[in-house]
């Protein structure tokens, strides 16, 4: 769609010359010969830019511009004045009433074309920035609401606490950790005499209990659906006597990837590839059964001690969204779910967008970059708005700039996993096979 330019000129010959030139260069042109007609034309067909003669009958160009700028719908439209005057005070007055530039008459078409193109480009850039700011503001507001709910929920787990028995057979022990929706406790399953971990839903004060209970139950559904030795095992799910949903999971011993990076900086290259290929394999299986994890980050990748070695485990499908199941499609709408720094750009841009497995691939790309280099691919900031903006618009750093030991093939794979557009990313299965090939 071509830009609309409103040309306001009381000299018919000059008006025809300017309009003809602009139309020949692909612009849609609307004309007016008086200030009053110009205001009516601008309301009827909002222009992208106005070329305004100063010396108009009845209402001069300065007054017409001033009134144009008083209309909120037209206030941002750039106005360029056409003037035969070379007096500085006339030029200054044009800027005072909202003009952005001026052209001296007689108008030289090449100069007019250059100035018109420049101001249209500036205005289009400004419009894009405004749209981006609106999107970022919405994303930031969702993040703040999510953070506030988590703060309000701290410590609120009802009567089910350390030292009690759950469902008649789970003796609850020490707290192992907390997340946005629940608390994880060590436990002993007395009928089977085995160690387990129990996750209990922690409602927020203003929460819809039924909605949160269904969302929490989905964690069990999603995790059970992902049958893989490297996905955490869910043994049971149910409700406490006070109506709080709970999950019984296998008990793990070891450290998360986040803890390893905090303590040791990064992983050895081959181990990072092994971890990445393993997680990609789990995600590929999840995606095949319609499950998107939505929160792939270093805290959800666990190195479980097995004998003298470690076994990679993918944790917490708690915010996974089961694809194609109508009863859960609206559960996350309007919420901001996931960990900033690892969430795919499409999640920031539209919280209601139906995500695919490519969102998990983005998160894994960020995790792999950090595991190899010890740094995040896109620098996060104290201000969440800056982080959101960076993930939406800033290209990630090149891996080999920070980790020269990485191969060009790995750098290329990570860059594709971190592509802004989901279609440009590999699938989890493709990423897994690529990393396995690099391992040999």
C-alpha positions as CSV (number, residue, x, y, z in Angstrom):
1,X,0.0,0.0,0.0
2,X,1.5,3.3,-1.1
3,X,1.9,6.3,1.2
4,X,-0.7,9.1,1.0
5,X,0.7,12.6,0.6
6,X,-1.6,15.6,1.1
7,X,-0.4,18.6,-1.1
8,X,-1.9,22.0,-0.1
9,X,-1.2,24.7,-2.6
10,X,-3.4,27.6,-3.9
11,X,-1.5,28.0,-7.2
12,X,-3.1,25.5,-9.6
13,X,0.1,25.2,-11.8
14,X,2.4,24.6,-8.8
15,X,-0.2,22.2,-7.3
16,X,-0.3,20.2,-10.6
17,X,3.5,20.1,-10.9
18,X,4.0,18.7,-7.4
19,X,1.1,16.3,-7.6
20,X,2.2,14.9,-11.0
21,X,5.7,14.4,-9.8
22,X,4.7,12.6,-6.6
23,X,2.2,10.3,-8.5
24,X,4.9,9.4,-11.0
25,X,7.1,8.3,-8.0
26,X,4.4,5.9,-6.7
27,X,2.7,8.0,-4.1
28,X,-1.1,8.4,-3.7
29,X,-1.8,12.1,-3.7
30,X,-4.7,14.1,-2.2
31,X,-4.8,17.8,-3.0
32,X,-6.4,20.9,-1.4
33,X,-6.2,24.6,-2.3
34,X,-7.1,26.2,1.1
35,X,-6.3,25.5,4.7
36,X,-9.9,24.6,5.5
37,X,-10.1,22.2,2.6
38,X,-6.8,20.7,3.8
39,X,-8.1,19.9,7.3
40,X,-11.2,18.3,5.8
41,X,-9.1,16.2,3.4
42,X,-6.8,15.1,6.2
43,X,-9.7,13.8,8.3
44,X,-11.3,12.1,5.3
45,X,-8.1,10.5,4.1
46,X,-5.4,10.5,6.8
47,X,-2.1,11.3,5.0
48,X,1.3,9.8,5.6
49,X,2.8,13.3,5.0
50,X,1.7,16.8,4.2
51,X,3.3,19.4,1.9
52,X,1.8,22.7,3.0
53,X,2.1,26.0,1.2
54,X,2.6,28.9,3.7
55,X,0.7,31.6,1.8
56,X,-2.8,30.2,1.6
57,X,-6.1,32.3,1.4
58,X,-8.2,32.9,4.5
59,X,-6.2,30.5,6.7
60,X,-2.4,30.4,6.1
61,X,-0.3,27.3,6.2
62,X,0.9,27.9,9.7
63,X,-2.6,28.1,11.2
64,X,-3.7,25.0,9.1
65,X,-0.7,23.1,10.5
66,X,-1.5,24.2,14.0
67,X,-5.1,23.0,13.8
68,X,-4.0,19.8,12.1
69,X,-1.7,19.0,15.1
70,X,-4.6,19.6,17.5
71,X,-6.3,16.5,16.1
72,X,-4.9,13.5,18.1
73,X,-5.3,11.2,15.0
74,X,-3.2,13.5,12.9
75,X,-0.8,15.0,15.4
76,X,2.1,12.8,14.4
77,X,1.8,13.4,10.6
78,X,4.9,15.2,9.4
79,X,4.3,18.6,7.7
80,X,6.8,20.1,5.3
81,X,6.2,23.7,4.4
82,X,6.5,25.2,0.9
83,X,7.6,28.8,1.1
84,X,9.1,31.4,-1.1
85,X,10.4,33.3,1.9
86,X,14.0,33.1,3.1
87,X,13.3,34.9,6.4
88,X,14.5,33.0,9.4
89,X,11.4,34.0,11.4
90,X,9.2,32.3,8.9
91,X,11.2,29.1,9.1
92,X,11.2,29.2,12.9
93,X,7.5,29.8,13.0
94,X,7.0,26.7,10.9
95,X,8.8,24.6,13.4
96,X,6.9,26.3,16.3
97,X,3.5,25.2,14.9
98,X,4.7,21.6,14.4
99,X,6.4,21.5,11.0
100,X,9.4,19.2,10.5
101,X,11.0,20.7,7.5
102,X,10.6,23.2,4.6
103,X,11.1,23.4,0.9
104,X,11.9,26.7,-0.8
105,X,9.8,27.7,-3.9
106,X,10.1,27.2,-6.7
107,X,10.3,23.5,-5.7
108,X,13.1,21.4,-7.2
109,X,11.7,17.9,-7.7
110,X,14.9,16.0,-6.8
111,X,15.2,17.8,-3.5
112,X,11.5,17.3,-2.8
113,X,11.8,13.6,-3.5
114,X,14.8,13.3,-1.1
115,X,13.1,15.1,1.7
116,X,9.8,13.3,1.3
117,X,11.5,9.9,1.3
118,X,13.6,10.9,4.4
119,X,10.6,12.0,6.5
120,X,8.4,9.1,5.4
121,X,11.2,6.7,6.5
122,X,11.6,8.6,9.8
123,X,7.8,8.5,10.4
124,X,7.6,4.8,9.6
125,X,10.5,4.0,11.9
126,X,8.7,6.0,14.7
127,X,5.5,4.1,14.1
128,X,7.4,0.9,14.4
129,X,9.0,2.0,17.6
130,X,5.6,2.9,19.0
131,X,4.2,-0.5,18.1
132,X,7.2,-2.2,19.6
133,X,6.9,-0.2,22.8
134,X,3.3,-1.2,23.1
135,X,4.1,-4.8,22.7
136,X,7.0,-4.6,25.2
137,X,4.8,-2.8,27.7
138,X,2.2,-5.5,27.5
139,X,4.9,-8.2,27.9
140,X,6.4,-6.3,30.8
141,X,3.0,-5.9,32.5
142,X,2.5,-9.7,32.2
143,X,5.9,-10.3,33.7
144,X,5.2,-8.0,36.6
145,X,1.9,-9.6,37.3
146,X,3.5,-13.0,37.2
147,X,6.3,-11.9,39.6
148,X,3.8,-10.3,42.0
149,X,1.7,-13.4,42.1
150,X,4.8,-15.4,43.0
151,X,5.8,-13.0,45.7
152,X,2.3,-13.1,47.2
153,X,2.3,-16.9,47.1
154,X,5.5,-17.3,49.2
155,X,5.0,-19.7,52.0
156,X,1.3,-20.4,51.3
157,X,1.0,-24.1,51.1
158,X,-1.9,-24.6,53.6
159,X,-1.7,-27.3,56.2
160,X,0.4,-29.7,54.2
161,X,4.0,-29.1,55.5
162,X,7.1,-30.8,56.6
163,X,6.5,-33.6,59.1
164,X,3.0,-34.6,58.0
165,X,1.8,-37.6,56.1
166,X,0.1,-37.2,52.7
167,X,-2.4,-39.7,51.3
168,X,-1.6,-42.0,54.2
169,X,1.7,-43.2,52.7
170,X,3.9,-40.2,51.9
171,X,5.9,-39.0,54.9
172,X,6.9,-35.4,54.0
173,X,10.4,-34.2,54.9
174,X,12.5,-31.2,54.2
175,X,11.7,-28.6,51.5
176,X,13.8,-29.2,48.4
177,X,12.8,-26.1,46.5
178,X,10.1,-23.7,45.4
179,X,8.7,-22.6,42.1
180,X,6.1,-20.1,40.9
181,X,3.2,-22.5,41.6
182,X,4.4,-25.0,44.1
183,X,6.8,-26.3,46.7
184,X,8.8,-29.5,46.4
185,X,9.4,-31.6,49.5
186,X,11.5,-34.7,50.1
187,X,9.3,-37.7,51.1
188,X,9.3,-41.4,51.8
189,X,6.7,-43.6,50.3
190,X,6.1,-46.0,53.2
191,X,4.2,-48.8,51.3
192,X,7.1,-49.2,48.9
193,X,9.9,-48.0,51.2
194,X,11.3,-45.6,48.6
195,X,12.5,-42.0,48.4
196,X,10.3,-39.7,46.3
197,X,9.7,-36.0,45.9
198,X,6.3,-34.4,46.3
199,X,5.3,-31.2,44.6
200,X,2.3,-29.4,46.2
201,X,0.4,-26.6,44.5
202,X,0.8,-23.2,46.1
203,X,-2.2,-21.0,45.3
204,X,-1.9,-17.2,45.1
205,X,-4.4,-15.1,47.2
206,X,-6.3,-14.0,44.2
207,X,-6.1,-17.3,42.2
208,X,-9.0,-19.1,40.7
209,X,-8.4,-22.4,42.6
210,X,-10.2,-24.6,39.9
211,X,-8.1,-23.0,37.1
212,X,-4.8,-23.5,39.0
213,X,-5.7,-27.0,40.0
214,X,-6.4,-27.9,36.4
215,X,-3.1,-26.2,35.3
216,X,-1.2,-28.1,38.0
217,X,-2.9,-31.4,37.0
218,X,-1.6,-30.7,33.5
219,X,1.9,-30.9,34.8
220,X,1.3,-34.5,35.6
221,X,-0.5,-35.2,32.3
222,X,2.4,-33.7,30.3
223,X,5.1,-35.4,32.3
224,X,3.4,-38.8,32.2
225,X,2.9,-38.3,28.4
226,X,6.6,-37.9,27.9
227,X,7.9,-41.4,28.4
228,X,11.7,-41.0,28.2
229,X,14.5,-42.2,30.6
230,X,15.8,-38.6,30.7
231,X,12.5,-37.0,31.6
232,X,11.6,-36.9,35.3
233,X,9.2,-39.7,36.2
234,X,5.8,-39.0,37.8
235,X,4.6,-41.8,40.0
236,X,1.2,-40.4,41.1
237,X,-1.0,-37.3,41.2
238,X,-3.9,-36.4,43.4
239,X,-5.5,-33.9,45.8
240,X,-4.6,-33.3,49.5
241,X,-7.3,-33.3,52.2
242,X,-7.5,-29.6,51.9
243,X,-8.0,-29.7,48.1
244,X,-4.4,-28.9,47.0
245,X,-3.2,-30.8,44.0
246,X,0.1,-32.7,44.3
247,X,2.5,-34.8,42.2
248,X,4.7,-37.6,43.4
249,X,7.9,-37.7,41.4
250,X,11.1,-39.7,41.5
251,X,13.7,-38.3,43.9
252,X,16.8,-36.9,42.2
253,X,20.3,-36.3,43.8
254,X,22.8,-34.0,42.2
255,X,22.9,-30.5,40.8
256,X,21.0,-28.4,38.2
257,X,22.9,-27.0,35.2
258,X,22.3,-23.5,36.7
259,X,24.2,-24.6,39.8
260,X,27.0,-26.0,37.8
261,X,27.4,-22.8,35.7
262,X,27.3,-20.7,38.8
263,X,30.0,-22.7,40.5
264,X,32.2,-23.8,37.5
265,X,31.5,-21.2,34.8
266,X,30.6,-23.6,32.0
267,X,30.7,-27.3,30.9
268,X,33.4,-29.0,28.9
269,X,32.5,-28.8,25.2
270,X,31.8,-32.5,24.8
271,X,29.7,-32.6,27.9
272,X,27.7,-29.6,26.8
273,X,27.0,-31.4,23.5
274,X,26.0,-34.5,25.3
275,X,23.7,-32.5,27.6
276,X,22.2,-30.6,24.6
277,X,21.6,-33.8,22.5
278,X,20.0,-35.5,25.5
279,X,17.6,-32.6,26.2
280,X,16.8,-32.2,22.5
281,X,15.9,-35.9,22.4
282,X,13.5,-35.6,25.4
283,X,11.9,-32.5,23.8
284,X,11.6,-34.3,20.4
285,X,9.7,-37.1,22.1
286,X,7.5,-34.6,24.0
287,X,6.7,-32.7,20.8
288,X,5.7,-35.9,19.1
289,X,2.9,-36.4,21.7
290,X,1.9,-32.7,21.5
291,X,3.7,-31.4,24.6
292,X,5.6,-28.1,24.6
293,X,7.7,-27.6,27.7
294,X,7.7,-23.7,27.5
295,X,10.4,-23.3,30.2
296,X,13.6,-24.8,29.0
297,X,16.3,-23.2,31.2
298,X,19.4,-24.3,33.2
299,X,17.3,-24.7,36.4
300,X,15.2,-27.3,34.7
301,X,18.1,-29.5,33.5
302,X,19.3,-31.8,36.3
303,X,22.5,-33.9,36.5
304,X,21.3,-36.8,38.6
305,X,24.0,-38.9,40.2
306,X,24.0,-42.5,39.1
307,X,26.9,-44.5,40.5
308,X,30.0,-42.6,39.6
309,X,28.4,-40.8,36.7
310,X,25.6,-38.4,36.0
311,X,22.3,-38.8,34.1
312,X,20.7,-35.8,32.5
313,X,17.1,-35.3,33.5
314,X,14.6,-32.7,32.1
315,X,12.5,-31.3,35.0
316,X,9.2,-29.4,35.4
317,X,6.8,-29.6,32.6
318,X,4.6,-27.6,35.0
319,X,3.9,-24.8,32.4
320,X,3.8,-27.1,29.5
321,X,0.8,-26.6,27.2
322,X,-0.8,-29.8,25.8
323,X,-1.4,-29.0,22.1
324,X,-4.7,-29.8,20.6
325,X,-6.7,-30.3,23.8
326,X,-9.5,-27.8,24.1
327,X,-9.9,-28.0,27.8
328,X,-6.4,-26.6,28.4
329,X,-6.1,-24.1,25.5
330,X,-7.1,-21.0,27.5
331,X,-5.2,-21.8,30.7
332,X,-2.2,-19.7,29.9
333,X,-3.9,-16.9,28.0
334,X,-3.0,-13.5,29.5
335,X,-0.3,-15.0,31.7
336,X,3.5,-14.6,31.3
337,X,4.9,-18.1,31.7
338,X,8.5,-19.1,31.6
339,X,12.0,-17.7,32.5
340,X,13.1,-14.4,31.0
341,X,16.3,-14.9,29.1
342,X,15.2,-18.3,27.6
343,X,11.8,-17.6,26.3
344,X,11.3,-17.5,22.6
345,X,10.5,-14.1,21.0
346,X,7.1,-15.2,19.8
347,X,6.1,-15.7,23.5
348,X,7.0,-12.1,24.4
349,X,5.3,-10.7,21.3
350,X,1.9,-12.4,21.9
351,X,1.0,-14.3,25.1
352,X,-2.0,-15.8,23.4
353,X,-0.1,-17.3,20.5
354,X,-0.3,-21.0,20.1
355,X,3.3,-22.1,20.6
356,X,5.0,-25.0,18.9
357,X,8.0,-27.1,19.8
358,X,10.2,-24.4,18.1
359,X,9.8,-22.3,21.2
360,X,11.6,-25.1,23.2
361,X,14.3,-25.2,20.6
362,X,15.0,-21.5,21.2
363,X,15.2,-22.1,24.9
364,X,17.6,-25.0,24.4
365,X,19.7,-22.9,22.0
366,X,20.1,-20.3,24.8
367,X,21.0,-23.0,27.3
368,X,23.5,-24.6,25.0
369,X,25.2,-21.2,24.3
370,X,25.5,-20.6,28.0
371,X,26.7,-24.1,28.8
372,X,29.5,-23.8,26.2
373,X,30.5,-20.2,26.8
374,X,29.5,-19.5,30.3
375,X,27.5,-16.4,29.1
376,X,24.0,-15.8,27.8
377,X,23.6,-15.3,24.1
378,X,21.7,-12.1,24.6
379,X,22.8,-10.0,27.6
380,X,20.0,-9.7,30.2
381,X,19.5,-6.4,32.0
382,X,18.2,-5.4,35.4
383,X,15.3,-3.7,33.6
384,X,13.1,-6.5,32.3
385,X,11.9,-4.1,29.5
386,X,15.5,-4.1,28.1
387,X,15.6,-7.9,28.3
388,X,12.3,-8.2,26.5
389,X,13.4,-5.8,23.8
390,X,16.7,-7.6,23.3
391,X,15.1,-11.0,22.8
392,X,12.6,-9.5,20.3
393,X,15.0,-7.4,18.2
394,X,18.7,-7.9,19.1
395,X,20.7,-10.6,17.2
396,X,22.4,-13.1,19.6
397,X,26.1,-13.0,20.0
398,X,28.2,-15.4,17.9
399,X,29.2,-18.4,20.0
400,X,32.8,-18.6,18.9
401,X,33.5,-15.0,19.9
402,X,33.1,-16.2,23.5
403,X,34.1,-19.9,23.1
404,X,36.6,-20.2,20.3
405,X,37.0,-23.9,21.0
406,X,33.5,-24.5,19.6
407,X,33.3,-25.7,16.0
408,X,31.8,-23.6,13.2
409,X,29.2,-26.3,12.8
410,X,28.1,-25.9,16.5
411,X,28.1,-22.1,16.2
412,X,25.8,-22.3,13.1
413,X,23.5,-24.8,14.8
414,X,23.1,-22.6,17.9
415,X,22.5,-19.5,15.7
416,X,19.7,-21.3,13.9
417,X,18.2,-22.5,17.2
418,X,18.2,-18.8,18.3
419,X,16.5,-17.5,15.1
420,X,13.8,-14.9,15.8
421,X,11.4,-16.6,13.5
422,X,10.2,-20.1,14.5
423,X,10.2,-21.4,11.0
424,X,14.0,-20.6,10.7
425,X,14.8,-22.9,13.6
426,X,15.5,-26.6,13.4
427,X,13.2,-29.1,15.1
428,X,14.3,-30.6,18.3
429,X,14.9,-33.9,16.5
430,X,17.1,-32.2,13.9
431,X,19.0,-30.4,16.6
432,X,19.5,-33.7,18.5
433,X,20.8,-35.5,15.4
434,X,23.2,-32.6,14.6
435,X,24.7,-32.6,18.1
436,X,25.1,-36.4,18.0
437,X,26.9,-36.1,14.7
438,X,29.3,-33.6,16.3
439,X,29.9,-36.0,19.2
440,X,30.9,-38.7,16.7
